[in-house]
Amino acid sequence: MELKDKEYTLTIYGAGVMGTAVLSAILKSNISPAPKRIVCCTSRAESAEKLAKAYPSIETTYGDEDNFKILGESDVIVLGLKPFICDVVIDKIGPLMKDKILISLIAGWKIERFLEYTPYVSRVMTNTPAKFGCGMAVVSFSEECKQFEDYIMKLIDPIGKALQLPEKNMDAATSLVGSGPAFCLLMMEALTEGGVRMGIPYAIAKDCAAKVMEGTAKMVMETGEHPGALKAQVCTPGGTTIGGLLVMEDKGVRSGISRAVEEAANIATKLGQKK
Ligand SMILES: NC(=O)c1ccc[n+]([C@@H]2O[C@H](COP(=O)([O-])OP(=O)(O)OC[C@H]3O[C@@H](n4cnc5c(N)ncnc54)[C@H](OP(=O)(O)O)[C@@H]3O)[C@@H](O)[C@H]2O)c1
């Protein structure tokens, strides 16, 4: 398998929420060598029409007949199907992916499950903020796919940030990265409601909560400091913050969040088990 000097086709098979986030990253990536054709496959005609309108430079197909045809013509495949759909169609689409470069976005599905079809498998776990260019992606590679590491990392990086991780950590990353936005949103909702409870209008409380979370994340990224050290800097002795933090500890917020990551990771492991 060689992409250099080839007029190759890249297909996003299952171009829903995550597939289109990766599509946006690919379109921004100035990847070299660049695909000659980018095709997005969906199940329904209306999804294909919407994509064609939103991304005029790409082709779209829908329905098994046309999707299977394009899959057979593709060189690089981004698999963005839901896990239960993939379970149903894998016996049909697997042989069409023979020896292609496969980038799987599917939660819980191990690299090993695709190796009977192609040796060039990478597994990417990303999240919905990728739609806005501030997503996180962790990437693992099969042994044979390591020769395409650079290419795949460059393709995925415009999602926001992309890091490599051994596959043994992927279920944990599925939880931390994939489900993480939902966990943060629950915290954001709780912060907002605390503000509302104390009399701040909802819209303002929501903006405050969102900006506090964004700013805090930025502070951690830019300083590289341990979150605990930054937290200690905000705690005036006898002050408001330490008072609030002690209530959070009494209520088990810290372990609640950590255990949520554990639970989601365990569920991700079960998702990937062959039925
Ligand atoms: N959403 C998240 O936050 C998130 C986070 C991390 C990982 N993931 C993983 O990303 C993957 C995709 O999730 P998603 O949220 O993007 O799903 P989604 O929005 O439902 O997108 C699925 C896509 O697959 C298409 N599709 C369904 N059946 C098909 C078939 N038989 N042939 C071809 N295309 C078909 C759908 O087409 P139609 O639009 O026409 O139905 C849709 O474009 C999942 O495996 C999930 O585990 C998701």
The ligand as an SDF file (V2000), in Angstrom:
LIG
                    3D

 48 52  0  0  0  0  0  0  0  0999 V2000
  -21.0530   11.1340   19.2270 N   0  0  0  0  0  0  0  0  0  0  0  0
  -20.0380   11.0970   20.0750 C   0  0  0  0  0  0  0  0  0  0  0  0
  -19.9220   11.9010   21.0060 O   0  0  0  0  0  0  0  0  0  0  0  0
  -18.9430   10.0820   19.8950 C   0  0  0  0  0  0  0  0  0  0  0  0
  -17.7860   10.2240   20.6660 C   0  0  0  0  0  0  0  0  0  0  0  0
  -16.7700    9.3050   20.4730 C   0  0  0  0  0  0  0  0  0  0  0  0
  -16.9060    8.2780   19.5620 C   0  0  0  0  0  0  0  0  0  0  0  0
  -18.0430    8.1510   18.8530 N   0  0  0  0  0  0  0  0  0  0  0  0
  -18.1310    7.0260   17.9020 C   0  0  0  0  0  0  0  0  0  0  0  0
  -18.2810    7.5580   16.5960 O   0  0  0  0  0  0  0  0  0  0  0  0
  -19.0610    6.6630   15.8230 C   0  0  0  0  0  0  0  0  0  0  0  0
  -20.1110    7.4610   15.1060 C   0  0  0  0  0  0  0  0  0  0  0  0
  -20.9620    8.0760   16.0590 O   0  0  0  0  0  0  0  0  0  0  0  0
  -21.8410    9.3410   15.6630 P   0  0  0  0  0  0  0  0  0  0  0  0
  -22.3110    9.9490   16.9380 O   0  0  0  0  0  0  0  0  0  0  0  0
  -21.1020   10.1850   14.6750 O   0  0  0  0  0  0  0  0  0  0  0  0
  -23.0570    8.5940   14.9170 O   0  0  0  0  0  0  0  0  0  0  0  0
  -24.1430    9.2460   13.9460 P   0  0  0  0  0  0  0  0  0  0  0  0
  -24.1620   10.7360   14.0560 O   0  0  0  0  0  0  0  0  0  0  0  0
  -25.4120    8.5040   14.1620 O   0  0  0  0  0  0  0  0  0  0  0  0
  -23.5880    8.9000   12.4850 O   0  0  0  0  0  0  0  0  0  0  0  0
  -23.6400    7.6200   11.9330 C   0  0  0  0  0  0  0  0  0  0  0  0
  -23.5490    7.7650   10.4320 C   0  0  0  0  0  0  0  0  0  0  0  0
  -23.5990    6.4510    9.8680 O   0  0  0  0  0  0  0  0  0  0  0  0
  -24.5200    6.4670    8.7820 C   0  0  0  0  0  0  0  0  0  0  0  0
  -25.0370    5.1150    8.5800 N   0  0  0  0  0  0  0  0  0  0  0  0
  -25.9210    4.4230    9.3530 C   0  0  0  0  0  0  0  0  0  0  0  0
  -26.1010    3.1820    8.8550 N   0  0  0  0  0  0  0  0  0  0  0  0
  -25.3090    3.0990    7.7590 C   0  0  0  0  0  0  0  0  0  0  0  0
  -25.0480    2.0770    6.8120 C   0  0  0  0  0  0  0  0  0  0  0  0
  -25.6470    0.8720    6.9120 N   0  0  0  0  0  0  0  0  0  0  0  0
  -24.1830    2.3500    5.8130 N   0  0  0  0  0  0  0  0  0  0  0  0
  -23.5700    3.5470    5.6990 C   0  0  0  0  0  0  0  0  0  0  0  0
  -23.7720    4.5620    6.5640 N   0  0  0  0  0  0  0  0  0  0  0  0
  -24.6270    4.3350    7.5830 C   0  0  0  0  0  0  0  0  0  0  0  0
  -25.5810    7.4470    9.1810 C   0  0  0  0  0  0  0  0  0  0  0  0
  -26.3210    7.8560    8.0490 O   0  0  0  0  0  0  0  0  0  0  0  0
  -27.7140    8.6730    8.2170 P   0  0  0  0  0  0  0  0  0  0  0  0
  -27.3080   10.0320    8.6920 O   0  0  0  0  0  0  0  0  0  0  0  0
  -28.2710    8.6980    6.8440 O   0  0  0  0  0  0  0  0  0  0  0  0
  -28.5300    7.9310    9.2100 O   0  0  0  0  0  0  0  0  0  0  0  0
  -24.7080    8.5440    9.7840 C   0  0  0  0  0  0  0  0  0  0  0  0
  -24.1790    9.3410    8.7630 O   0  0  0  0  0  0  0  0  0  0  0  0
  -19.6650    5.6370   16.7600 C   0  0  0  0  0  0  0  0  0  0  0  0
  -19.0740    4.3840   16.5410 O   0  0  0  0  0  0  0  0  0  0  0  0
  -19.3410    6.1360   18.1390 C   0  0  0  0  0  0  0  0  0  0  0  0
  -19.0010    5.0600   18.9760 O   0  0  0  0  0  0  0  0  0  0  0  0
  -19.0780    9.0440   18.9800 C   0  0  0  0  0  0  0  0  0  0  0  0
  1  2  1  0
  2  3  2  0
  2  4  1  0
  4  5  1  0
  4 48  2  0
  5  6  2  0
  6  7  1  0
  7  8  2  0
  8  9  1  0
  8 48  1  0
  9 10  1  0
  9 46  1  0
 10 11  1  0
 11 12  1  0
 11 44  1  0
 12 13  1  0
 13 14  1  0
 14 15  2  0
 14 16  1  0
 14 17  1  0
 17 18  1  0
 18 19  2  0
 18 20  1  0
 18 21  1  0
 21 22  1  0
 22 23  1  0
 23 24  1  0
 23 42  1  0
 24 25  1  0
 25 26  1  0
 25 36  1  0
 26 27  1  0
 26 35  1  0
 27 28  2  0
 28 29  1  0
 29 30  1  0
 29 35  2  0
 30 31  1  0
 30 32  2  0
 32 33  1  0
 33 34  2  0
 34 35  1  0
 36 37  1  0
 36 42  1  0
 37 38  1  0
 38 39  2  0
 38 40  1  0
 38 41  1  0
 42 43  1  0
 44 45  1  0
 44 46  1  0
 46 47  1  0
M  CHG  2   8   1  16  -1
M  END
$$$$
